[in-house]
Amino acid sequence: MLFRAGAGERWRKARTLGIGRDGLSFSSRNKLTIGTLLDMRFFVGRKPMQSEVECRGRIVRQKLDRTARTYAATIDSYRFTRMAPSGRP
């Protein structure tokens, strides 16, 4: 997964922990605060049938400890930007 905190910011890497209908959880080395608006990109499906999803959301939960930073973010809007070869997401 990639994310950035606003247009013009650099895309940063994160590890996706879970994706649901309304949001996702991820871990990142970057410190984020609750309420931060994010642009996010990730793939769904298995190769070669993967589709890329771009979405917008915001941080709603965080868990910070010495070894990891874990976040939960909403998915407020999304679109498929790269479709699977069959043309279906």
Secondary structure, DSSP 4 states (H G I P E B T S, - for coil): -EEESSTTSPPEE-EEEEE-SSEEEEE-SS---TT-EEEEEEEES-TTS-EEEEEEEEEEEEEE-SS-EEEEEE--EEEEEE--TTS--
